[in-house]
Amino acid sequence: MASEMELNDLKASWLNDPSWDLEETEGFEEHADELRAFAEAHRIQWEKDYQDRIMAKAMALGCPGNFELAAYIDTLEGRIARLEQRLPA
């Protein structure tokens, strides 16, 4: 059974890179339910934060309620920002 410190370290590691299934982490099988609940709670919060951010962007663009347009513009702005980071100073 993993210690509380090991569980906290695992959760922190997952928060830095949530691209893997936390609840299926080898060596933490006894904590699968806790880890599943932790991951799901964060995924729900991240989705809510995203929805709120896109709706605020839609309002700022003058098209309240147009989630699709605001999400598309947000994606384009993200791509532009990443491209600008790759350019030499």
Steps between C-alpha positions, in 0.01 A plus 500: 500500500634840401569764762318833505818669377525259206136562412550876514813475286313290245211745488738794459681318221169431324394865534820598316428246225141372500546304178485160673233315695583582859279228645687232305843587638699188579565459870197707600228247421365516857436872452331478160164634624660799673720575199206467259296746710795741519557491123130535418459797732790676329373416151159644588659817638726538196200465267304758701797739492528452123127560447515815715808629316346444157170660599693803631688514170171487308374795706822693437469432126148636499339166417362376833387141489697415186714235665622347173635828360665597827658153536630517142652844556651383828661206318641730232636741760668207678661386176624852426647530849684168462634605160618833638686319779692303240617811314845634581503820701 
